[in-house]
Amino acid sequence: MSAPPANPCIACGACCASFRVDFAREELQSEGGCVPDGLAVDLNPNLSRMRGTDHARPRCAALVGTVGIKASCGIYEWRPGPCREFGLRAPMGIGDEACARARARHGLAPL
């Protein structure tokens, strides 16, 4: 039996270098969640944002590697809810419209 095909989403990183990531403060480690506080900035008493995602050329501070070649989330197991949800919107977490837009921003073909 052959191995299942690799999920290209796991090594792409285009979404992590394209979109703003806001999440509930309760997801921060200091609030009982899993997201490391040092990788987030406070927006208001209820909301935080992943560091780097609000730049003119967004790139999440947790992203490691080169987009489209070999990229990964440095806090994959502790990533915030919006990052978890993004991958669940399309079958196998790849190929939806937001994914295609993110990949296009980096000169990558849609999946």
C-alpha positions as CSV (number, residue, x, y, z in Angstrom):
1,M,0.0,0.0,0.0
2,S,1.4,3.4,-0.9
3,A,1.6,6.4,1.4
4,P,-1.1,9.0,1.1
5,P,-0.1,12.1,-0.9
6,A,1.7,14.8,1.0
7,N,-0.4,17.8,1.9
8,P,1.2,20.8,0.1
9,C,-0.4,23.1,2.5
10,I,1.9,22.1,5.3
11,A,5.0,23.3,3.5
12,C,3.7,26.2,1.5
13,G,3.4,29.1,4.0
14,A,1.7,31.5,1.6
15,C,-1.2,32.1,3.9
16,C,1.1,32.9,6.8
17,A,2.8,35.6,4.6
18,S,-0.5,37.1,3.2
19,F,-3.1,37.6,5.9
20,R,-3.6,39.4,9.2
21,V,-4.2,37.0,12.0
22,D,-6.3,38.3,14.9
23,F,-7.4,36.1,17.7
24,A,-9.0,36.1,21.2
25,R,-6.6,37.1,24.0
26,E,-7.6,34.0,25.9
27,E,-5.6,32.0,23.4
28,L,-2.3,33.6,24.8
29,Q,-0.3,31.5,27.2
30,S,-0.5,34.2,29.8
31,E,-4.3,33.9,29.6
32,G,-4.4,30.1,29.8
33,G,-4.1,29.4,26.1
34,C,-1.2,28.0,24.0
35,V,0.0,30.9,21.8
36,P,3.3,32.3,23.0
37,D,2.8,35.9,24.2
38,G,6.0,37.1,22.6
39,L,4.6,36.3,19.1
40,A,1.6,38.5,19.6
41,V,0.7,42.1,20.0
42,D,-2.3,43.4,21.9
43,L,-5.0,45.1,19.9
44,N,-7.5,45.8,22.7
45,P,-8.5,44.1,26.0
46,N,-10.1,41.2,24.0
47,L,-8.1,40.8,20.9
48,S,-4.5,40.0,19.9
49,R,-2.7,39.8,16.6
50,M,0.1,37.5,15.5
51,R,3.3,39.7,15.2
52,G,4.2,40.6,11.7
53,T,0.8,39.9,10.1
54,D,-0.1,43.6,10.0
55,H,2.9,44.7,8.0
56,A,2.6,46.1,4.5
57,R,4.1,42.8,3.4
58,P,2.7,40.4,6.0
59,R,4.7,37.6,7.4
60,C,3.8,35.9,10.6
61,A,6.6,35.9,13.2
62,A,6.0,32.1,13.7
63,L,6.7,31.3,10.0
64,V,9.9,29.5,9.4
65,G,11.5,29.0,6.0
66,T,10.9,30.2,2.5
67,V,7.3,30.6,1.2
68,G,6.4,28.1,-1.6
69,I,9.6,26.2,-1.2
70,K,9.9,24.9,2.4
71,A,8.0,26.8,5.0
72,S,6.4,25.7,8.3
73,C,4.8,27.1,11.4
74,G,7.2,27.3,14.3
75,I,4.2,27.0,16.7
76,Y,2.0,24.7,14.7
77,E,0.7,22.8,17.7
78,W,0.1,26.1,19.6
79,R,-1.2,28.2,16.6
80,P,-4.3,30.4,17.2
81,G,-7.8,29.5,16.2
82,P,-7.9,31.4,12.9
83,C,-4.8,29.5,11.7
84,R,-6.5,26.2,12.6
85,E,-9.7,27.2,10.9
86,F,-8.1,28.4,7.7
87,G,-6.9,25.0,6.8
88,L,-10.4,23.5,7.5
89,R,-12.3,25.5,5.0
90,A,-11.5,23.5,2.0
91,P,-11.2,19.7,1.6
92,M,-7.9,18.6,3.2
93,G,-7.3,22.2,4.0
94,I,-6.1,23.3,0.6
95,G,-7.2,24.9,-2.5
96,D,-10.0,27.3,-1.4
97,E,-10.3,30.9,-2.8
98,A,-8.2,32.4,0.1
99,C,-5.5,29.9,-0.5
100,A,-5.4,30.7,-4.2
101,R,-5.1,34.5,-3.4
102,A,-2.3,33.9,-1.0
103,R,-0.4,31.7,-3.4
104,A,-0.9,34.2,-6.2
105,R,0.6,37.0,-4.0
106,H,3.8,34.9,-3.9
107,G,3.8,33.9,-7.6
108,L,2.6,30.4,-6.9
109,A,0.0,28.5,-8.9
110,P,-3.3,27.5,-7.2
111,L,-3.5,24.0,-5.7
